Amino acid sequence: MKPKKAIIIISLVTGVFITIFLFSYNNNNNNNNIKNYVFSSKIVHSKVTESFTYENYYNSRYKFSIKYPSDLKKGEESANGDGNIFTNKSGSVKLTVFGNNNVFDTTPKSAYKDALKEVSNISYKIQLGNWYVISWVKNNKIIYKKEVVGKGSINTLILEYPLTQKKLYDTFLLNLNIYFKTPGINEAH
């Protein structure tokens, strides 16, 4: 009798969570509230129709790579080789990628907590495994920051783009786990 009761309770709880998720999903899709503008960094297995073609950037010092929208032009590599900045022609979109050595033995959780303290108006936040993402709006721009933390180094990506280009860059962010590769984080560089 107790196993049947447990199954019924689990089924009811699962049903409630699914109902809440579907209600939230429908409200978010029908609501143009700027707080609901970013996606999680889950790997998307289905092919998303994208408006971009892509270029590749590889950082030889920190061993990370990014597949970035080709409408962004690569700047000069930083003097110490830690990263690069990519911007569009008007300067309204900026993608910054860089690495740094993890000299303070930062953990993913401690990096996430520190990031939460730095920004007061976070609209989206998540920390899983060795990475975290936070996002917020500042001066009518969406700022999306992802850090991948390893024992040796940390790789950071920051994308800033106008709210008016939300749909366009959401497609890029949906596939960020595929596009931003960070295999060198367990070594110092």
C-alpha positions in Angstrom: 0.0 0.0 0.0 2.8 2.5 0.8 4.5 2.1 -2.6 1.2 2.9 -4.4 0.8 6.0 -2.2 4.4 7.1 -3.0 3.8 6.7 -6.7 0.6 8.7 -6.5 2.3 11.5 -4.6 5.3 11.5 -7.0 2.9 11.6 -10.0 1.0 14.5 -8.5 4.1 16.5 -7.7 5.5 15.9 -11.2 2.2 17.0 -12.7 2.2 20.2 -10.7 5.8 21.0 -11.8 4.9 20.3 -15.5 1.8 22.5 -15.2 3.8 25.3 -13.7 6.5 25.0 -16.3 4.0 25.0 -19.2 2.2 28.0 -17.7 5.5 29.9 -17.2 6.7 29.0 -20.7 3.4 30.2 -22.3 3.5 33.4 -20.3 7.1 34.1 -21.2 6.5 33.5 -24.9 3.4 35.8 -24.9 5.0 38.5 -22.8 7.4 41.1 -24.1 8.8 41.9 -20.7 12.5 42.6 -21.0 13.3 40.5 -17.9 12.4 37.4 -19.9 15.0 37.7 -22.6 17.7 35.1 -22.2 17.9 31.4 -22.6 19.9 29.0 -20.4 23.1 27.6 -21.8 21.6 24.2 -22.3 22.8 22.3 -25.3 20.2 22.4 -28.0 20.1 19.2 -29.9 17.7 20.3 -32.6 18.9 22.5 -35.4 17.9 26.1 -34.8 17.4 28.2 -37.9 20.0 30.9 -37.6 20.4 34.2 -39.3 24.2 34.2 -39.0 27.1 32.6 -40.8 30.0 32.0 -38.5 33.7 32.5 -38.2 36.1 30.7 -35.8 38.5 32.2 -33.3 41.0 30.1 -31.3 43.0 31.4 -28.4 46.3 29.6 -28.5 47.3 30.8 -25.0 44.2 29.6 -23.1 43.2 26.9 -25.6 39.6 28.0 -25.9 37.6 28.6 -29.1 34.5 30.4 -30.1 32.3 30.2 -33.2 31.1 33.8 -33.5 28.7 35.6 -35.9 30.5 36.7 -39.0 28.9 40.2 -38.8 31.2 40.8 -35.9 34.7 41.8 -36.8 37.7 40.5 -34.8 39.8 43.1 -33.1 43.5 42.9 -32.4 44.6 40.0 -30.1 45.4 41.4 -26.6 49.1 42.1 -25.9 49.4 39.2 -23.5 47.4 36.9 -25.7 44.5 36.3 -23.3 41.6 37.1 -25.6 39.9 39.3 -28.2 37.0 41.7 -28.7 34.6 41.4 -31.7 32.3 44.2 -32.7 29.8 45.0 -35.4 30.2 48.0 -37.8 28.1 50.3 -35.7 29.7 49.3 -32.4 26.3 48.4 -30.9 27.2 44.7 -30.5 30.4 43.6 -28.6 31.6 40.1 -27.9 34.5 39.8 -25.5 36.3 36.5 -24.9 39.3 36.0 -22.7 41.0 33.6 -20.3 42.9 34.2 -17.1 44.8 31.9 -14.7 42.9 30.7 -11.6 45.5 32.0 -9.2 43.0 32.2 -6.3 41.7 28.7 -6.6 38.3 30.0 -7.5 35.5 27.4 -7.8 32.5 27.7 -10.1 30.2 28.3 -7.1 32.5 31.1 -5.7 32.9 32.7 -9.1 29.1 32.7 -9.5 28.5 34.2 -6.0 31.0 36.9 -6.8 29.4 37.7 -10.1 26.0 38.0 -8.4 27.4 40.6 -6.0 28.8 42.7 -8.9 25.4 43.1 -10.7 22.3 44.3 -8.9 19.7 43.9 -11.6 20.2 40.3 -12.8 17.4 39.0 -15.0 18.8 35.5 -15.6 21.2 33.4 -13.6 22.2 29.8 -13.5 25.2 27.8 -12.2 25.8 24.2 -13.2 28.9 22.0 -13.1 31.9 24.1 -14.0 30.1 27.1 -15.5 27.7 29.9 -14.7 25.7 32.4 -16.7 24.3 35.7 -15.6 22.4 38.3 -17.7 21.0 41.7 -17.2 19.9 44.9 -19.0 22.0 48.1 -18.9 21.4 51.2 -21.1 18.9 49.3 -23.3 21.5 46.5 -24.0 21.4 42.9 -22.9 24.6 41.8 -21.3 25.2 38.1 -21.2 28.2 36.7 -19.3 29.3 33.1 -19.2 32.3 31.8 -17.3 33.8 28.3 -17.3 36.0 27.7 -14.3 38.7 25.1 -14.1 41.5 24.3 -11.6 44.1 26.0 -13.8 42.2 28.8 -15.6 38.9 30.5 -16.3 37.4 31.3 -19.7 35.0 34.2 -20.0 32.5 35.3 -22.7 30.6 38.5 -22.5 28.1 39.5 -25.2 26.5 42.9 -25.2 23.7 43.7 -27.7 20.7 46.0 -28.1 17.3 44.9 -26.8 16.1 45.4 -30.4 18.3 42.6 -31.6 17.2 40.1 -28.9 15.7 37.5 -31.3 18.7 37.6 -33.5 21.2 36.9 -30.8 19.0 34.5 -28.9 19.7 32.0 -31.7 23.4 32.4 -31.1 23.0 32.0 -27.3 20.9 28.9 -27.6 23.9 27.1 -29.1 26.6 28.6 -27.0 27.6 25.3 -25.4 28.4 24.1 -28.9 30.1 27.3 -30.0 32.2 28.1 -26.9 34.8 25.3 -26.3 37.0 25.5 -23.2 39.2 22.4 -23.0 42.2 24.1 -21.5 40.7 25.2 -18.2 42.4 22.5 -16.0 45.9 24.0 -16.8 47.4 27.4 -16.0 48.7 29.2 -19.1 
